[in-house]
Amino acid sequence: MRFAINDNQPPSPTSLWRGSVRIANVGIFVLLFGGFLYLARPILLPVVAAVVIGTLLARPTRGAASFRIPPWLSALVLVGLLAGLIGAAIVALSGPVVEWIGQAPEIGARIRELLRFFERPLAALNDIRNAIAQPDGQDGSALKVDTAGGMLAPAIAMVTPAIGEIVVFFGTLYFFLAARTTLRQQLVTMSDDRGTRLTTLRIINDFEDTLATYLATVTAINICLGLFVATVFWLIGFPHPLVWGVVVFVLNYIPYLGSALVTLLLALVGLVTFPIASQALIAPAIFLAATTIEGHFITPSIIGRRLTINPLAVFLALVFWTWLWGPLGAFLAAPLLIVGMVAVRHLFPNDEPKLPG
């Protein structure tokens, strides 16, 4: 038996053309908006970072207002405390960083010693690279591990933003905290319709509550994880345990990539500190176990289903914002993803059907 499919109303060319035009307009807008985000990075990055952090610090500002403390004064105190904490962290990290930079040649030698098993494959790849890069027969140099010049210089360049961006960040943070109430009122009263005002106020409240809850929860978890790492490293005799606690606290804001980077740094420092490879891997193993328990059990149970994010969405957001805005974009990937999820939830409400039974 043969079945025939008959479409009595095929789509007209006009409807197909209109759909294609809509898709093309959306694609052009996405491309132009992505280019705008990339070109405006020096301004947008510190502004967005200030708004995200200001959302977390808004709760202490509201608490201070209940004691009749002026918003400008509480904002000034909070910005000053944040600047002091950042300065203290930089001072605490400067000594060990200088020490590790001085040990860069030794780290490179230990890495080459451990990678002797891959010496022949690496040499073959190096010959292919030299043949492609120098087709005229010039002698290519041997495989080098330029740890100090090739790795540390870009890393230092990435974590030391321009003075102008720092000024924009702290200026935006102060005025956002000081004029937050006025800004909310202006956004709500932009429309004359009462329903639109209520919807705008509901969206703003959802933005602030969701983002502040997520940031406060992650900050508390990172503080506990940093204290745990510092204590355990002090007990096992790992160098600079307090500094490692600060590093874990900061980098754990970056999903996936932060813990991987800390594990790699611990392994490199352990290779120089301890003569035996098994001893050098104790600290990375402890941290990897702690961050695995934290990421798979502790954080999901504390955050709950309301703030649970799809791991694939987190990974793609991390890749996108790191590619677009660099390392600081990696810190903002999860908060920006939460903001996007809240916006989609309000703009495109999903009425889930109730299944029988």
C-alpha positions in Angstrom: 0.0 0.0 0.0 1.4 3.4 -1.0 0.7 6.5 1.0 0.7 9.9 -0.6 1.1 13.2 1.3 -0.9 16.0 -0.2 -0.5 19.5 1.0 -3.5 21.4 -0.2 -2.1 24.7 1.0 1.6 25.0 0.2 3.4 28.0 1.5 3.3 30.9 -0.9 6.5 32.6 -2.1 5.5 35.8 -0.4 5.3 34.1 3.1 8.6 32.4 2.5 10.2 35.6 1.5 8.9 37.4 4.5 10.2 34.7 6.8 13.6 34.9 5.2 13.6 38.7 5.6 12.8 38.4 9.3 15.6 35.8 9.8 18.0 37.9 7.9 17.1 41.0 10.0 17.7 39.1 13.2 21.0 37.7 11.9 22.2 41.2 10.9 21.2 42.6 14.3 23.0 39.8 16.2 26.2 40.4 14.1 26.1 44.2 14.6 25.4 43.8 18.3 28.3 41.4 18.7 30.6 43.8 16.9 29.4 46.6 19.2 30.1 44.5 22.3 33.6 43.8 21.0 34.5 47.3 19.9 33.0 48.9 23.1 34.8 46.5 25.4 37.0 49.1 27.1 33.8 50.9 28.3 31.2 48.1 28.5 33.4 45.7 30.5 34.0 47.9 33.5 30.5 49.2 33.4 28.9 45.7 33.3 31.3 44.5 36.0 30.4 47.4 38.2 26.6 46.8 37.8 27.0 43.1 38.6 29.0 43.8 41.7 26.8 46.7 42.6 23.8 44.4 42.5 25.5 42.3 45.2 26.4 45.4 47.3 22.9 46.9 47.0 21.7 44.9 49.9 24.1 46.5 52.5 23.1 49.8 51.0 19.4 49.1 51.6 20.2 48.0 55.1 22.2 51.2 55.8 19.3 53.3 54.5 17.0 51.7 57.2 19.4 53.3 59.8 19.0 56.7 58.0 22.5 56.5 56.5 22.7 58.5 53.3 23.1 56.4 50.2 26.2 58.4 49.0 27.9 57.7 52.3 27.2 54.0 52.4 28.2 53.8 48.7 31.5 55.6 49.5 32.3 53.2 52.4 31.5 50.1 50.3 33.6 51.2 47.3 36.4 52.1 49.7 36.3 48.7 51.4 36.2 46.9 48.0 39.2 49.0 46.8 41.1 48.2 50.0 40.4 44.4 49.7 41.6 44.4 46.1 44.7 46.3 47.0 45.4 44.0 49.9 45.0 40.9 47.7 47.4 42.4 45.1 50.0 43.1 47.8 49.5 39.6 49.3 50.0 38.0 45.8 52.9 40.2 44.7 55.5 38.4 46.8 54.7 34.8 45.7 54.2 35.9 42.1 57.6 37.5 42.0 59.1 34.3 43.6 57.4 32.1 41.0 58.5 34.3 38.1 62.1 33.9 39.4 61.6 30.1 39.4 60.2 30.0 35.9 63.4 28.5 34.3 63.4 25.7 37.0 59.7 25.1 36.3 60.4 24.8 32.6 63.2 22.4 33.2 61.0 20.2 35.4 58.3 20.2 32.8 60.8 19.2 30.1 62.0 16.4 32.3 58.5 15.1 32.9 57.6 15.3 29.3 60.5 13.2 28.0 58.1 10.5 27.2 56.6 12.9 24.6 60.0 14.0 23.4 59.9 12.2 20.0 56.3 13.2 19.1 57.0 16.8 20.1 60.2 16.8 18.1 58.3 15.5 15.0 55.6 18.2 15.5 58.4 20.8 15.9 60.0 19.6 12.6 56.7 20.0 10.8 56.2 23.4 12.2 59.7 24.5 11.1 59.1 23.1 7.7 55.9 25.1 7.3 57.2 28.3 8.9 60.7 28.1 7.2 60.3 26.5 3.8 63.5 28.1 2.5 65.6 25.6 4.5 66.6 27.9 7.3 67.6 26.1 10.5 64.8 26.0 13.0 65.4 26.1 16.7 64.6 23.2 19.0 61.5 23.0 21.1 61.6 25.7 23.7 59.7 26.2 26.9 59.9 29.9 27.3 58.0 30.1 30.5 59.0 33.5 31.6 58.6 35.3 28.3 56.0 33.4 26.4 53.5 32.6 29.2 53.9 35.1 32.1 54.0 38.2 30.0 50.6 37.7 28.4 49.2 36.6 31.7 50.4 39.7 33.5 49.1 41.8 30.6 45.7 40.3 30.9 45.3 40.7 34.7 46.5 44.3 34.8 43.8 46.4 33.1 44.3 50.0 32.0 44.0 52.7 34.6 41.1 54.2 32.7 39.0 51.0 33.0 39.7 50.9 36.7 38.5 54.5 37.1 35.4 53.7 35.0 34.7 50.6 37.1 34.9 52.4 40.5 33.1 55.5 39.3 30.2 53.4 37.9 30.0 51.3 41.0 29.8 54.4 43.3 27.2 56.2 41.3 25.2 53.0 40.8 25.0 52.4 44.5 24.5 56.0 45.4 21.7 56.6 42.9 20.2 53.2 42.7 16.8 54.2 44.1 16.5 57.1 41.7 17.5 55.0 38.8 14.9 52.4 39.6 12.2 55.1 39.8 13.2 56.6 36.5 13.1 53.2 34.7 9.7 52.4 36.2 8.1 55.8 35.4 9.3 55.8 31.8 5.9 54.4 30.8 2.5 56.0 31.5 0.7 52.7 31.5 0.2 51.2 35.0 0.5 47.6 33.8 3.8 48.3 32.0 5.1 50.0 35.2 4.2 47.0 37.3 5.9 44.7 34.7 9.0 46.8 34.7 9.2 46.8 38.5 8.7 43.1 38.6 11.5 42.5 36.1 13.9 44.8 37.9 13.1 43.1 41.3 13.6 39.6 39.7 16.9 40.7 38.2 18.2 42.1 41.5 17.0 39.2 43.7 18.2 36.4 41.4 21.6 37.9 40.6 22.2 39.0 44.2 21.2 35.6 45.6 23.5 33.8 43.2 26.5 36.1 43.8 26.0 36.0 47.6 25.8 32.2 47.6 28.8 31.7 45.4 30.8 34.3 47.4 30.0 32.5 50.6 30.9 29.1 49.1 34.2 30.5 47.7 35.1 31.9 51.0 34.6 28.5 52.7 36.5 26.8 49.9 39.4 29.2 50.2 39.6 28.8 53.9 39.6 25.0 53.6 42.3 25.0 51.0 44.5 27.4 53.0 44.1 25.3 56.1 44.8 22.0 54.4 47.8 23.4 52.5 49.2 24.8 55.8 48.9 21.4 57.4 50.6 19.5 54.5 53.4 22.2 54.3 52.5 23.6 50.9 54.1 27.0 50.4 52.0 30.2 50.7 48.8 28.6 51.9 47.0 31.9 52.5 47.9 33.1 49.0 46.4 29.9 47.6 43.3 30.5 49.6 42.9 33.9 48.0 43.6 32.5 44.5 41.0 29.7 45.0 38.4 32.3 46.2 38.9 34.5 43.1 39.3 31.9 40.4 36.4 29.7 41.6 34.0 32.4 40.3 34.9 31.1 36.8 33.0 27.9 36.1 35.1 24.9 35.0 38.1 26.9 33.8 38.9 28.4 37.2 39.3 25.1 39.0 41.3 23.7 36.0 43.7 26.7 36.1 44.2 26.4 39.9 44.9 22.7 39.5 47.5 23.4 36.8 49.2 26.1 38.9 49.3 23.9 42.0 50.9 21.1 39.9 53.6 23.5 38.5 54.4 24.9 41.9 54.4 21.5 43.5 56.9 20.2 40.9 59.4 22.9 42.0 58.7 22.7 45.7 58.8 18.9 46.2 61.5 16.6 44.8 59.1 13.7 44.2 56.3 13.9 41.7 53.9 12.0 44.0 54.4 14.6 46.7 53.9 17.4 44.1 50.5 15.9 43.2 49.1 15.8 46.7 47.9 19.5 46.7 46.3 19.3 43.2 44.6 16.1 44.2 43.2 17.6 47.4 42.0 20.7 45.6 40.5 18.7 42.8 38.6 16.5 45.2 37.3 19.5 47.2 36.2 21.4 44.1 34.5 18.3 42.7 32.5 17.9 45.9 31.7 21.6 46.0 30.6 21.8 42.4 28.5 18.6 42.2 27.0 18.4 45.7 27.3 21.5 47.9 26.6 24.3 45.4 23.6 22.6 43.7 22.0 21.8 47.1 22.5 25.3 48.4 21.5 27.2 45.2 18.4 25.0 44.6 16.4 24.4 41.5 15.5 28.1 41.0 19.0 29.0 40.2 20.2 25.8 38.6 21.7 26.4 35.2 22.2 24.0 32.4 25.9 23.0 32.3 26.0 23.2 28.5 24.6 26.8 28.7 27.3 27.7 31.3 30.1 26.2 29.2 28.9 28.0 26.0 28.5 31.3 27.9 32.0 30.9 29.3 33.5 30.3 25.9 31.6 33.2 24.3 32.3 35.8 26.9 36.0 34.7 27.3 36.4 35.0 23.5 34.7 38.4 23.4 36.0 40.1 26.6 38.9 38.0 27.7 39.6 36.8 31.3 37.3 39.3 32.9 34.6 38.1 30.6 35.0 34.7 32.1 34.2 36.1 35.5 31.0 37.7 34.1 29.9 34.7 32.1 27.6 33.1 34.7 26.1 36.4 36.0 25.3 37.5 32.4 23.8 34.1 31.7 21.5 34.5 34.7 20.5 37.9 33.6 19.7 36.5 30.1 17.7 33.7 31.7 15.6 36.1 33.8 14.9 38.3 30.7 13.8 35.3 28.7 11.6 34.1 31.5 9.7 37.4 31.6 9.7 38.2 27.8 8.8 34.6 26.8 6.8 33.1 29.6 6.6 29.3 29.4 3.2 27.9 30.4 4.1 24.2 31.1 1.1 21.9 30.4 -0.1 19.9 33.3 0.1 16.2 32.6 -2.7 14.0 33.8 -2.2 11.7 36.7 
